[in-house]
């Protein structure tokens, strides 16, 4: 999962991200896909990684092979 890659790229352990909002166990389960996460908790973790929500969503889409339908000079279809 992209979140784990971001955490490891920054040299952080699960324990480094553990706080009153997210336990080590919860973060581990989230990284493995064994637990869903609320927007608030994800936003909090991303702030601790110094990653914007926009960057995270972009990297997530990119890792899943999603491509943009918007081409240079073209309006997106709605």
Order of alpha helices (4+ residues) and beta strands (2+ residues): alpha-alpha-alpha-alpha-alpha
